[in-house]
Amino acid sequence: MRDFRGHRQWRTYGTLTTAFISALALAGCGASETEGAAAPSVSKVPALHDALPKAVKDSGVLRFAGDSHPPFRSVGADGSVTGIDKDLQKALGQVLGVRTEIKIVNNLPAALQGMLSGRYEGFNGPVQATAERERQFDTITWMTSRTSYVVPKSSKTEVTSAADLCGKKVAVVKASIVEGQLAKLSKFCADQGKQPARAIGLDDTNATLLAAQSGRADAAGMTQAAAIDVTKTQSDKYGYVSQTEEQGATTDNLALLVPKKSGLGPVIQKAFQALVDNGEYRRIMEDSGLKDVMVDKPTLNIASKES
């Protein structure tokens, strides 16, 4: 992802594996998920299942919105979904004793509005936990983040650090963490007597990458996990740089969101804690190369606690 907690850059981003914690399989794939290799299996916690809203218990399904955002979610041509988001949600479903489904939406606003209207129960981002969002949503922080910028190797613009993006065009996902971090980079640029970076707001990470590839933008801003995924799979085409603290970067809390009115927040937080306690959270994160961005414990509404 990025260099979320330190400044060293990750060299690898592993493919999710399918190890098992126990032999009890309690949840299957949602209709929009990929069928294939067996999923990791963990034990149901009856007390958490009983604490679910009646509508979720009756349907037996926990519906998540998700935009296209590799490596969190990669969407195949047939609509199938792969990525760390799918594995985490499936494990949460097993703890809760329900199936999970990922329904693909166009962008963050669509996910937020879809949850408020009752079409989806949750959204796993990557989205920042903020006090403003916590007025409508409960947030469960499960990892941290910094921002990186992917640059095509064919570009005539030499970018060896994020500071080289001053005065350049950078494609970002609208209303994302990265958009806010780019604004901080622009302030850094202004403080250095340089022109600010110019944001081009687009719907998803794929669109930002296409903008950089086509020359519409000089770089594509994204979480470092996404940048690592892009540069690993297309190392001949792209490189990336990460924004430093000196350049305005902060460590952001990335969270799973559920509508506050649903009452799901405390239940999901305890389900995440169960995954921490039984080692499944660590397994998924380490198998994905995300050890350095793990949290010690999932925290409910961390932004409100810190404000």
Backbone bond lengths (Angstrom), bond angles and torsions (degrees), N, CA, C in turn:
res aa  C-N    CA-C-N  psi(-1)  N-CA   C-N-CA  omega(-1)  CA-C   N-CA-C  phi
1 M - - - 1.432 - - 1.475 109.96 -
2 R 1.141 123.32 -88.78 1.434 121.38 174.79 1.465 105.06 -135.83
3 D 1.259 117.55 -165.05 1.415 114.16 172.80 1.508 104.31 -95.70
4 F 1.297 116.29 76.25 1.445 124.35 -166.27 1.498 113.95 -59.01
5 R 1.300 119.10 -41.22 1.454 118.41 -175.66 1.509 111.71 -113.41
6 G 1.307 117.26 -19.61 1.448 119.36 179.63 1.497 109.50 -133.51
7 H 1.315 116.36 -164.60 1.446 118.89 -177.15 1.511 112.88 -110.12
8 R 1.340 117.36 -0.07 1.458 116.50 178.60 1.521 108.84 -77.58
9 Q 1.297 116.20 146.59 1.457 120.27 -178.85 1.513 109.06 -96.84
10 W 1.294 115.66 137.94 1.450 120.72 -178.79 1.517 110.27 -74.63
11 R 1.311 113.81 144.41 1.467 118.09 -178.06 1.518 111.66 -101.72
12 T 1.317 117.60 -21.91 1.460 119.36 -177.93 1.496 110.09 -133.21
13 Y 1.323 114.03 156.04 1.471 120.34 173.47 1.511 106.51 -139.06
14 G 1.303 115.70 102.36 1.466 121.33 -169.99 1.505 113.15 -69.79
15 T 1.322 115.82 157.43 1.464 121.64 174.34 1.511 108.69 -82.45
16 L 1.332 116.17 139.27 1.456 120.34 -179.77 1.525 110.13 -60.79
17 T 1.320 116.56 135.72 1.452 121.24 177.45 1.505 110.27 -106.75
18 T 1.332 115.51 177.25 1.462 119.43 -175.84 1.521 110.88 -126.45
19 A 1.314 117.24 58.38 1.460 121.99 175.37 1.514 109.72 -74.00
20 F 1.315 115.84 162.96 1.465 120.07 -176.85 1.515 110.75 -114.88
21 I 1.344 116.28 141.83 1.447 122.18 172.83 1.521 109.29 -93.47
22 S 1.320 118.72 -40.33 1.463 123.06 176.92 1.506 109.01 -148.20
23 A 1.297 117.10 176.98 1.464 120.75 -175.96 1.512 112.59 -93.67
24 L 1.309 117.72 1.39 1.457 120.60 -176.13 1.508 110.31 -87.55
25 A 1.312 119.83 113.92 1.459 123.47 179.41 1.512 107.98 -102.22
26 L 1.319 116.19 112.97 1.451 120.28 -174.72 1.516 113.96 -111.10
27 A 1.340 117.51 -12.41 1.457 117.90 -175.70 1.511 109.79 -140.60
28 G 1.335 116.63 144.29 1.453 122.42 177.68 1.498 110.92 -108.40
29 C 1.315 116.48 -172.13 1.446 121.60 179.69 1.510 109.74 -78.96
30 G 1.338 115.91 151.14 1.450 120.14 171.40 1.499 109.69 -75.93
31 A 1.324 116.03 170.12 1.454 120.34 -175.92 1.507 112.02 -61.16
32 S 1.345 116.81 -29.35 1.462 119.27 -176.55 1.511 112.46 -97.92
33 E 1.349 118.47 8.97 1.443 121.14 -179.23 1.523 110.18 -97.79
34 T 1.322 115.12 164.95 1.454 120.49 -179.44 1.514 110.60 -81.40
35 E 1.320 117.28 129.93 1.449 121.68 171.07 1.519 107.03 -86.51
36 G 1.321 117.23 140.91 1.455 118.09 179.78 1.502 109.94 175.63
37 A 1.340 116.83 -128.83 1.446 121.75 -177.74 1.521 110.21 -60.66
38 A 1.333 115.50 150.26 1.458 120.73 -177.87 1.521 110.25 -60.83
39 A 1.334 115.93 143.24 1.456 121.45 -178.26 1.520 110.17 -89.10
40 P 1.344 117.91 156.31 1.456 119.99 174.08 1.520 109.31 -60.80
41 S 1.322 116.65 147.56 1.450 120.56 -174.90 1.524 110.26 -124.78
42 V 1.322 117.36 131.76 1.452 123.25 177.80 1.521 108.39 -128.93
43 S 1.317 115.47 167.46 1.457 120.08 -173.70 1.519 112.47 -83.12
44 K 1.299 115.01 142.28 1.463 122.45 174.28 1.528 109.75 -69.07
45 V 1.335 115.49 142.06 1.460 121.79 174.30 1.528 106.74 -107.34
46 P 1.337 118.36 102.38 1.465 120.81 -173.57 1.529 114.04 -55.04
47 A 1.327 117.99 -38.26 1.463 120.24 -178.33 1.521 111.33 -63.25
48 L 1.341 117.12 -34.87 1.463 120.21 178.95 1.529 110.48 -74.55
49 H 1.315 116.72 -37.59 1.461 118.97 175.41 1.530 110.32 -60.44
50 D 1.321 116.34 -42.82 1.466 120.68 -179.50 1.523 112.05 -65.42
51 A 1.346 117.13 -25.48 1.460 121.52 -178.15 1.530 113.20 -84.03
52 L 1.333 117.35 -6.90 1.461 120.47 179.41 1.529 110.73 -66.51
53 P 1.349 117.07 152.16 1.468 119.31 173.39 1.524 110.61 -57.20
54 K 1.322 117.04 148.21 1.458 122.07 -176.20 1.525 112.07 -56.43
55 A 1.337 116.60 -39.49 1.464 119.86 -178.01 1.526 111.42 -62.19
56 V 1.331 117.00 -37.79 1.465 120.66 179.26 1.523 110.25 -71.42
57 K 1.328 117.10 -42.42 1.475 119.79 177.80 1.524 111.16 -62.55
58 D 1.332 116.34 -40.34 1.464 119.67 -179.00 1.522 112.14 -66.34
59 S 1.340 116.26 -40.77 1.468 120.09 -178.65 1.524 111.97 -81.15
60 G 1.330 116.12 -27.11 1.458 120.37 -176.97 1.507 113.68 72.03
61 V 1.351 116.54 16.42 1.469 121.24 -175.74 1.527 110.19 -133.78
62 L 1.315 115.84 135.32 1.461 122.83 172.85 1.523 107.03 -110.13
63 R 1.333 116.27 114.90 1.467 121.69 -172.58 1.528 110.50 -97.11
64 F 1.324 116.52 126.69 1.452 122.87 177.62 1.521 110.55 -113.68
65 A 1.322 116.54 135.89 1.459 120.93 168.40 1.521 108.06 -81.60
66 G 1.327 116.67 153.12 1.455 119.92 177.25 1.514 110.67 -162.23
67 D 1.333 116.42 129.10 1.456 119.34 173.72 1.528 109.00 -90.77
68 S 1.317 116.32 169.24 1.462 120.69 177.78 1.521 108.46 -72.43
69 H 1.327 116.82 115.37 1.462 120.27 -175.36 1.528 109.12 -155.26
70 P 1.349 117.95 75.94 1.460 120.22 177.18 1.532 110.63 -60.50
71 P 1.325 119.96 143.70 1.463 126.98 3.33 1.533 113.15 -92.06
72 F 1.340 117.43 6.71 1.469 119.46 177.11 1.527 110.05 -64.28
73 R 1.332 114.96 -50.90 1.470 121.02 178.31 1.519 108.86 -141.25
74 S 1.317 115.79 121.99 1.456 121.28 171.25 1.523 107.32 -112.24
75 V 1.323 116.37 129.24 1.461 121.12 -174.62 1.524 109.55 -106.84
76 G 1.325 116.22 121.73 1.450 121.16 179.65 1.516 111.53 -77.60
77 A 1.318 116.64 168.94 1.461 121.76 -179.65 1.530 111.65 -61.18
78 D 1.326 116.23 -26.10 1.467 120.62 179.73 1.529 112.46 -90.69
79 G 1.348 116.77 6.27 1.457 120.55 -179.70 1.509 114.36 88.28
80 S 1.333 117.92 -1.09 1.463 121.02 179.53 1.530 110.22 -70.48
81 V 1.327 115.91 150.27 1.457 122.13 -175.45 1.523 110.25 -120.24
82 T 1.324 116.19 132.05 1.458 121.54 173.25 1.521 107.99 -129.99
83 G 1.329 116.41 164.47 1.458 119.99 178.17 1.514 112.72 129.83
84 I 1.324 115.47 174.25 1.459 121.17 -177.03 1.523 111.76 -62.82
85 D 1.334 117.52 -33.30 1.459 120.94 -179.86 1.521 110.70 -59.14
86 K 1.309 116.60 -43.64 1.463 120.94 -179.33 1.526 110.70 -62.34
87 D 1.344 116.93 -43.72 1.461 120.14 -178.27 1.528 111.84 -66.46
88 L 1.327 116.61 -42.16 1.462 119.90 179.44 1.525 111.39 -65.56
89 Q 1.312 116.27 -44.13 1.460 119.53 -178.66 1.523 111.07 -65.80
90 K 1.319 116.32 -38.22 1.461 119.18 178.63 1.521 110.51 -63.91
91 A 1.338 116.51 -41.67 1.463 120.04 178.38 1.519 110.95 -64.59
92 L 1.334 117.26 -40.05 1.459 120.32 176.61 1.525 110.42 -62.16
93 G 1.329 116.48 -41.56 1.453 120.48 178.24 1.512 112.19 -61.43
94 Q 1.314 117.00 -37.42 1.457 120.45 178.96 1.528 110.76 -66.29
95 V 1.323 117.54 -41.61 1.465 120.86 176.70 1.529 110.35 -61.06
96 L 1.342 116.00 -40.08 1.463 121.25 -176.22 1.529 113.08 -85.81
97 G 1.333 117.35 -10.73 1.455 120.44 179.71 1.510 114.06 74.42
98 V 1.353 117.06 32.01 1.465 121.66 177.29 1.518 109.41 -135.68
99 R 1.327 115.46 162.91 1.463 119.98 172.00 1.524 109.01 -79.37
100 T 1.324 116.64 157.29 1.459 120.81 172.56 1.519 109.43 -121.59
101 E 1.315 115.65 144.99 1.463 122.21 177.52 1.522 109.25 -130.43
102 I 1.319 116.09 142.35 1.465 121.95 175.22 1.520 107.79 -110.57
103 K 1.309 116.59 119.85 1.459 122.53 176.71 1.524 108.31 -106.74
104 I 1.321 117.22 122.49 1.457 121.38 -174.56 1.532 110.98 -79.01
105 V 1.341 114.56 130.38 1.461 122.33 176.64 1.525 108.38 -120.46
106 N 1.333 116.15 171.02 1.462 119.77 -173.84 1.516 114.63 -78.39
107 N 1.342 117.11 -33.55 1.461 118.94 -173.05 1.525 110.33 -163.86
108 L 1.334 115.03 178.90 1.464 120.91 -178.98 1.525 112.87 -61.28
109 P 1.335 120.48 -47.77 1.468 118.98 178.64 1.529 112.82 -55.93
110 A 1.331 117.37 -38.01 1.464 120.37 178.73 1.521 111.06 -65.06
111 A 1.335 116.61 -36.86 1.459 120.21 178.14 1.524 110.91 -67.26
112 L 1.322 116.42 -44.48 1.466 120.62 -178.60 1.528 111.00 -64.70
113 Q 1.321 116.66 -46.85 1.463 120.09 -179.69 1.529 111.01 -66.58
114 G 1.332 116.41 -36.30 1.455 120.14 178.79 1.520 112.00 -63.94
115 M 1.331 116.62 -37.25 1.467 119.33 176.57 1.521 111.15 -68.37
116 L 1.331 117.05 -43.35 1.462 120.23 -178.28 1.527 112.01 -65.21
117 S 1.338 116.07 -29.00 1.467 119.70 -179.91 1.529 112.46 -88.03
118 G 1.346 117.26 -4.19 1.456 120.43 176.65 1.510 115.59 91.20
119 R 1.350 118.10 6.04 1.473 119.28 179.21 1.529 111.51 -73.89
120 Y 1.334 116.65 -29.89 1.460 121.71 -179.40 1.527 108.91 -134.26
121 E 1.333 115.10 151.25 1.465 119.67 177.58 1.525 112.83 -89.05
122 G 1.340 117.40 -24.10 1.458 118.30 -175.25 1.516 112.83 -157.86
123 F 1.326 114.43 170.05 1.468 122.74 177.08 1.518 106.95 -148.63
124 N 1.327 116.40 128.55 1.465 120.53 -174.10 1.517 113.26 -102.58
125 G 1.322 117.31 17.86 1.461 119.99 172.30 1.525 114.05 70.85
126 P 1.350 116.91 -146.74 1.455 125.64 13.51 1.527 111.90 -69.81
127 V 1.323 115.83 124.36 1.451 121.25 -179.42 1.522 108.47 -139.94
128 Q 1.308 115.94 143.82 1.458 120.83 -176.00 1.529 111.24 -81.47
129 A 1.318 115.85 138.86 1.465 121.06 172.51 1.523 108.31 -79.00
130 T 1.335 117.01 116.51 1.462 121.43 178.39 1.526 109.17 -128.23
131 A 1.334 115.36 156.13 1.461 119.89 179.18 1.530 110.59 -61.45
132 E 1.329 117.01 -35.56 1.467 120.43 179.10 1.527 110.58 -63.22
133 R 1.333 117.68 -46.60 1.468 120.19 179.71 1.529 111.07 -65.54
134 E 1.322 115.88 -32.29 1.462 119.08 -176.41 1.523 113.23 -73.21
135 R 1.321 117.32 -1.62 1.456 119.46 172.11 1.531 110.88 -75.29
136 Q 1.337 116.48 -27.98 1.462 120.97 179.49 1.519 113.77 -112.17
137 F 1.328 115.66 -24.02 1.458 120.24 -174.66 1.525 110.88 -126.75
138 D 1.315 115.53 146.76 1.454 120.42 165.52 1.520 107.36 -85.46
139 T 1.324 117.47 135.64 1.459 122.03 179.16 1.529 109.15 -113.30
140 I 1.321 115.63 138.51 1.463 121.60 175.74 1.528 106.76 -119.84
141 T 1.333 116.06 102.91 1.459 120.65 -177.51 1.520 110.11 -75.05
142 W 1.353 115.93 127.85 1.458 119.96 -178.15 1.529 113.02 -130.04
143 M 1.331 117.48 -1.78 1.458 120.11 174.18 1.528 109.05 -163.16
144 T 1.330 116.10 170.53 1.461 121.23 178.55 1.528 109.51 -116.06
145 S 1.338 117.39 174.28 1.462 118.66 -173.70 1.522 112.72 -157.01
146 R 1.318 115.42 151.22 1.463 123.71 163.26 1.524 108.00 -127.37
147 T 1.309 116.37 177.79 1.468 121.33 -174.85 1.520 111.43 -112.02
148 S 1.335 115.95 141.42 1.463 122.44 176.84 1.521 109.63 -129.96
149 Y 1.318 114.86 165.92 1.465 121.46 -178.08 1.522 109.07 -132.04
150 V 1.332 115.12 120.33 1.465 121.64 179.91 1.523 109.32 -89.52
151 V 1.339 115.43 131.89 1.464 121.47 -176.24 1.524 109.54 -125.53
152 P 1.333 118.51 127.43 1.472 120.31 176.60 1.526 110.72 -62.38
153 K 1.325 116.91 136.20 1.458 120.46 178.45 1.516 111.77 -68.66
154 S 1.332 116.68 -18.24 1.464 120.75 178.81 1.526 112.01 -81.29
155 S 1.334 116.89 -7.79 1.465 120.21 -177.06 1.531 111.62 -67.24
156 K 1.322 115.42 143.55 1.458 120.53 176.08 1.516 111.59 -81.16
157 T 1.335 116.07 -10.22 1.458 121.59 178.35 1.521 109.41 -84.18
158 E 1.326 116.87 121.51 1.460 120.65 -179.99 1.529 109.18 -83.67
159 V 1.304 116.15 118.20 1.463 121.84 179.93 1.521 108.18 -126.81
160 T 1.327 116.04 106.44 1.460 121.08 178.57 1.518 111.81 -110.30
161 S 1.328 116.51 -9.54 1.458 121.82 174.25 1.518 107.61 -153.96
162 A 1.337 116.71 165.14 1.465 120.15 -179.82 1.528 111.00 -61.81
163 A 1.316 117.87 -26.49 1.464 121.08 179.21 1.522 111.96 -62.60
164 D 1.340 117.18 -24.68 1.463 120.78 179.58 1.526 112.21 -72.44
165 L 1.335 117.06 -6.34 1.466 120.56 178.96 1.520 112.78 -88.53
166 C 1.325 117.19 -2.21 1.464 119.65 174.84 1.532 108.81 -57.89
167 G 1.329 116.50 128.87 1.454 121.10 -179.62 1.519 114.02 80.21
168 K 1.322 117.35 -0.60 1.463 120.93 -178.28 1.534 110.54 -101.39
169 K 1.332 115.46 165.85 1.467 121.91 178.01 1.533 109.43 -93.11
170 V 1.331 115.14 128.90 1.465 120.26 -178.11 1.526 109.16 -126.59
171 A 1.315 116.76 123.22 1.468 121.69 178.05 1.528 109.08 -82.66
172 V 1.332 116.75 131.23 1.460 122.22 179.82 1.531 109.23 -137.62
173 V 1.313 116.22 158.35 1.462 120.35 174.35 1.523 108.34 -75.85
174 K 1.318 116.89 131.18 1.453 122.08 -178.98 1.525 111.48 -59.35
175 A 1.335 116.01 137.18 1.467 124.03 176.39 1.525 112.65 64.16
176 S 1.327 117.18 22.55 1.462 120.96 -177.66 1.521 111.51 -96.07
177 I 1.341 115.38 169.79 1.459 121.05 172.61 1.524 110.07 -56.68
178 V 1.322 115.73 -42.51 1.465 120.63 -175.64 1.525 111.22 -62.84
179 E 1.321 117.47 -37.01 1.459 120.36 178.02 1.527 110.10 -60.29
180 G 1.320 116.92 -41.84 1.463 120.73 177.59 1.518 112.30 -67.27
181 Q 1.328 116.90 -38.13 1.464 120.17 179.30 1.527 111.37 -69.66
182 L 1.330 116.98 -33.91 1.458 119.95 176.76 1.525 110.52 -64.75
183 A 1.327 117.27 -35.71 1.463 120.79 176.47 1.528 110.24 -62.30
184 K 1.327 116.73 -37.16 1.472 120.43 177.48 1.531 110.81 -69.24
185 L 1.342 115.81 -36.85 1.463 119.14 175.82 1.528 109.99 -63.88
186 S 1.331 116.89 -39.28 1.464 120.70 178.89 1.522 111.26 -63.34
187 K 1.328 117.27 -37.01 1.462 120.66 176.72 1.525 110.03 -64.89
188 F 1.328 115.84 -40.60 1.461 120.17 175.59 1.525 110.26 -58.93
189 C 1.337 115.56 -43.96 1.466 120.07 179.15 1.525 110.61 -59.45
190 A 1.326 116.40 -46.79 1.463 120.74 -179.09 1.521 111.01 -62.04
191 D 1.329 116.39 -39.59 1.470 120.28 178.58 1.519 111.94 -64.73
192 Q 1.331 115.59 -24.76 1.469 120.41 178.08 1.526 112.09 -90.64
193 G 1.338 116.52 5.44 1.458 120.86 -179.43 1.511 113.40 76.63
194 K 1.331 116.74 22.19 1.462 121.37 -179.31 1.520 110.37 -111.66
195 Q 1.322 115.98 167.06 1.452 121.03 176.80 1.528 110.01 -71.85
196 P 1.331 117.79 144.59 1.472 119.47 178.12 1.519 111.61 -70.11
197 A 1.321 115.29 157.06 1.467 119.31 171.48 1.518 108.54 -69.74
198 R 1.320 116.83 146.55 1.469 121.34 -177.56 1.527 109.77 -106.44
199 A 1.314 116.37 120.73 1.459 121.46 -176.40 1.522 111.46 -83.82
200 I 1.326 115.55 137.02 1.460 122.88 170.53 1.529 106.18 -114.88
201 G 1.324 117.95 106.65 1.455 121.87 -175.86 1.514 112.69 -82.60
202 L 1.334 116.69 125.53 1.476 122.26 -178.70 1.534 109.84 -130.44
203 D 1.326 116.34 175.51 1.463 120.18 -170.66 1.521 114.85 -79.60
204 D 1.335 118.45 -36.27 1.458 118.87 -177.16 1.524 110.53 -151.27
205 T 1.336 115.18 174.54 1.457 120.94 -175.67 1.520 112.13 -62.51
206 N 1.322 117.46 -38.72 1.466 119.91 178.70 1.525 111.22 -59.37
207 A 1.343 115.81 -39.74 1.465 119.99 179.38 1.520 111.11 -66.14
208 T 1.327 117.41 -37.69 1.473 119.30 179.35 1.521 110.61 -66.48
209 L 1.330 116.42 -38.36 1.459 120.21 179.94 1.523 110.97 -67.65
210 L 1.319 116.35 -39.67 1.464 119.93 177.17 1.526 111.07 -64.20
211 A 1.335 116.81 -36.56 1.463 120.40 178.54 1.519 110.79 -63.35
212 A 1.336 116.84 -40.83 1.462 120.23 177.95 1.526 111.00 -69.33
213 Q 1.315 115.86 -40.61 1.468 120.69 -179.14 1.524 111.73 -64.01
214 S 1.338 116.83 -37.10 1.461 120.94 -177.05 1.529 112.76 -82.93
215 G 1.325 117.39 -10.56 1.454 120.32 -178.37 1.515 113.66 92.18
216 R 1.329 117.34 -1.24 1.464 120.26 176.39 1.528 110.58 -65.51
217 A 1.328 115.86 -30.36 1.461 122.35 176.57 1.525 108.39 -128.86
218 D 1.325 116.32 156.36 1.461 120.45 177.92 1.519 112.00 -84.39
219 A 1.332 116.40 -21.87 1.457 121.01 -179.33 1.520 108.90 -156.86
220 A 1.338 115.34 162.23 1.458 121.97 176.21 1.523 108.06 -117.17
221 G 1.329 116.87 120.49 1.454 120.83 178.67 1.518 111.13 -84.83
222 M 1.336 116.45 138.66 1.467 120.77 -179.97 1.516 108.92 -163.84
223 T 1.323 117.16 171.58 1.450 120.04 174.09 1.523 108.60 -64.70
224 Q 1.328 116.48 156.23 1.451 118.47 -176.88 1.525 111.77 -66.15
225 A 1.339 117.12 -30.34 1.463 119.08 176.84 1.519 110.28 -59.03
226 A 1.340 115.52 -44.19 1.461 119.65 178.64 1.521 110.56 -66.32
227 A 1.336 116.95 -39.66 1.461 120.50 179.61 1.525 111.37 -63.59
228 I 1.324 116.50 -40.36 1.461 120.41 178.53 1.523 110.32 -64.56
229 D 1.332 115.79 -42.14 1.457 119.98 179.61 1.523 111.10 -61.11
230 V 1.327 116.54 -45.13 1.465 121.25 -179.28 1.522 111.05 -63.34
231 T 1.343 116.34 -48.39 1.465 119.46 -174.55 1.520 112.71 -75.02
232 K 1.329 117.09 -21.88 1.464 119.06 175.84 1.524 110.65 -75.67
233 T 1.331 116.28 -44.25 1.460 120.04 -176.67 1.523 112.34 -79.94
234 Q 1.337 116.92 -21.43 1.469 120.54 -179.54 1.531 109.46 -134.19
235 S 1.333 115.60 53.38 1.464 121.09 -174.71 1.523 112.86 -63.40
236 D 1.329 116.63 -22.96 1.462 119.79 179.29 1.523 112.38 -77.54
237 K 1.336 116.77 -14.92 1.462 120.66 -174.96 1.521 114.33 -108.66
238 Y 1.349 116.61 -29.83 1.463 118.87 -169.82 1.522 112.64 -135.26
239 G 1.328 113.95 150.61 1.450 122.48 167.18 1.518 107.17 -128.83
240 Y 1.322 117.62 174.99 1.464 118.44 178.30 1.523 111.26 -147.69
241 V 1.320 115.34 157.06 1.465 123.12 174.21 1.524 107.22 -127.58
242 S 1.339 116.23 151.87 1.456 120.90 179.66 1.524 110.57 -111.24
243 Q 1.306 115.76 143.55 1.460 122.41 178.79 1.525 108.96 -76.20
244 T 1.326 116.76 132.94 1.461 121.93 -178.38 1.525 110.86 -95.75
245 E 1.324 115.84 168.42 1.459 120.47 176.65 1.528 110.63 -61.13
246 E 1.328 116.87 -38.66 1.469 120.83 177.93 1.524 110.37 -59.08
247 Q 1.327 116.51 -31.78 1.467 121.85 -179.25 1.530 112.05 -90.99
248 G 1.319 117.16 13.96 1.460 121.62 174.46 1.511 115.65 98.74
249 A 1.348 117.31 -1.10 1.460 119.27 -177.94 1.526 110.83 -68.37
250 T 1.308 115.66 143.79 1.455 122.11 172.59 1.523 108.11 -128.44
251 T 1.321 115.26 159.56 1.455 119.43 174.91 1.516 107.76 -83.81
252 D 1.312 116.59 118.71 1.460 121.55 -176.25 1.523 110.66 -101.11
253 N 1.327 115.07 147.74 1.457 121.55 176.73 1.523 109.00 -90.72
254 L 1.330 116.53 117.42 1.461 120.93 178.74 1.526 109.28 -95.57
255 A 1.320 115.73 136.67 1.456 119.46 -168.94 1.518 113.33 -135.70
256 L 1.311 114.86 157.59 1.459 123.58 165.31 1.523 106.31 -88.40
257 L 1.330 116.86 133.42 1.462 121.65 -178.23 1.523 110.97 -110.54
258 V 1.335 115.63 139.02 1.466 122.04 170.48 1.517 107.47 -136.50
259 P 1.332 119.44 148.01 1.463 120.68 179.08 1.533 110.87 -59.09
260 K 1.315 116.03 133.62 1.459 120.64 -177.78 1.530 111.31 -59.39
261 K 1.339 116.08 -37.39 1.461 120.00 -176.73 1.523 113.18 -68.29
262 S 1.344 117.21 -16.26 1.466 120.09 -177.73 1.520 112.64 -75.40
263 G 1.330 117.18 -23.27 1.453 120.44 -176.55 1.520 113.93 76.99
264 L 1.344 117.29 7.16 1.463 121.33 -177.45 1.525 113.29 -77.79
265 G 1.332 118.05 -22.42 1.455 121.00 -172.77 1.517 114.34 -51.34
266 P 1.345 118.70 -57.63 1.466 119.69 -179.88 1.520 113.18 -61.27
267 V 1.337 117.55 -32.93 1.468 121.17 -179.69 1.531 110.15 -68.48
268 I 1.343 116.48 -46.19 1.466 120.29 179.69 1.521 110.56 -64.84
269 Q 1.333 116.96 -39.24 1.475 119.83 178.61 1.522 110.70 -60.08
270 K 1.326 117.08 -43.32 1.466 120.65 179.66 1.531 111.03 -69.34
271 A 1.325 117.32 -33.67 1.467 120.37 176.26 1.522 110.52 -65.96
272 F 1.334 116.57 -41.83 1.469 120.72 175.84 1.517 110.08 -62.03
273 Q 1.347 116.93 -41.19 1.461 120.37 179.21 1.522 110.60 -62.84
274 A 1.323 116.68 -35.72 1.462 120.07 176.86 1.530 110.87 -62.00
275 L 1.348 116.28 -38.18 1.465 119.96 177.63 1.524 111.56 -67.95
276 V 1.336 116.17 -33.56 1.461 119.86 174.50 1.524 109.85 -66.25
277 D 1.328 116.07 -46.59 1.463 121.14 -176.12 1.525 112.57 -64.57
278 N 1.352 117.51 -37.27 1.465 118.58 -177.48 1.531 113.07 -91.25
279 G 1.335 117.17 1.76 1.457 121.19 174.79 1.516 115.24 88.85
280 E 1.338 118.30 -5.02 1.456 120.12 -176.95 1.525 112.12 -69.11
281 Y 1.320 116.85 -37.48 1.471 120.43 176.86 1.524 110.30 -58.98
282 R 1.316 116.62 -48.66 1.472 119.86 179.85 1.523 110.90 -62.55
283 R 1.326 117.12 -41.25 1.466 119.72 -179.50 1.521 111.43 -60.08
284 I 1.325 115.86 -47.50 1.461 119.71 -178.69 1.525 110.59 -63.71
285 M 1.319 116.79 -44.69 1.464 120.10 -177.90 1.534 111.49 -66.55
286 E 1.329 116.97 -44.42 1.464 119.47 -179.30 1.521 111.62 -68.08
287 D 1.326 117.55 -39.85 1.463 119.93 178.50 1.521 111.21 -64.33
288 S 1.339 116.28 -22.99 1.465 120.77 -179.35 1.524 112.30 -94.78
289 G 1.341 117.68 2.56 1.456 120.53 -178.78 1.508 113.37 76.51
290 L 1.344 117.72 21.22 1.459 121.46 -173.77 1.533 112.90 -110.05
291 K 1.310 118.18 25.07 1.460 121.60 -177.06 1.523 112.09 -57.03
292 D 1.319 117.10 -40.21 1.460 120.69 -174.62 1.520 113.98 -72.17
293 V 1.315 118.46 -8.70 1.470 120.19 -179.48 1.529 112.07 -113.48
294 M 1.341 116.46 11.25 1.457 119.65 178.74 1.525 109.79 -70.88
295 V 1.315 115.69 155.58 1.463 121.40 172.62 1.529 108.15 -105.79
296 D 1.344 115.72 155.95 1.463 119.76 179.00 1.523 110.87 -69.78
297 K 1.328 115.53 -35.04 1.458 120.14 176.82 1.518 108.62 -153.77
298 P 1.319 117.90 145.39 1.473 120.57 176.96 1.525 108.81 -70.21
299 T 1.323 116.07 133.10 1.460 120.48 -174.04 1.527 111.04 -115.25
300 L 1.320 116.56 133.36 1.455 122.56 178.67 1.517 109.67 -86.27
301 N 1.355 115.87 123.56 1.471 122.95 174.30 1.523 112.70 54.41
302 I 1.323 115.47 54.35 1.461 122.23 -175.86 1.531 112.34 -64.65
303 A 1.335 117.01 -34.36 1.479 119.79 -177.72 1.515 111.01 -65.88
304 S 1.325 117.50 -41.00 1.460 120.80 178.63 1.520 111.02 -66.60
305 K 1.317 116.77 -33.31 1.465 120.75 178.47 1.528 111.20 -68.48
306 E 1.348 115.26 -33.33 1.466 119.33 -176.00 1.521 112.88 -86.21
307 S 1.343 117.60 -18.67 1.474 120.47 -176.71 1.527 111.30 -81.24
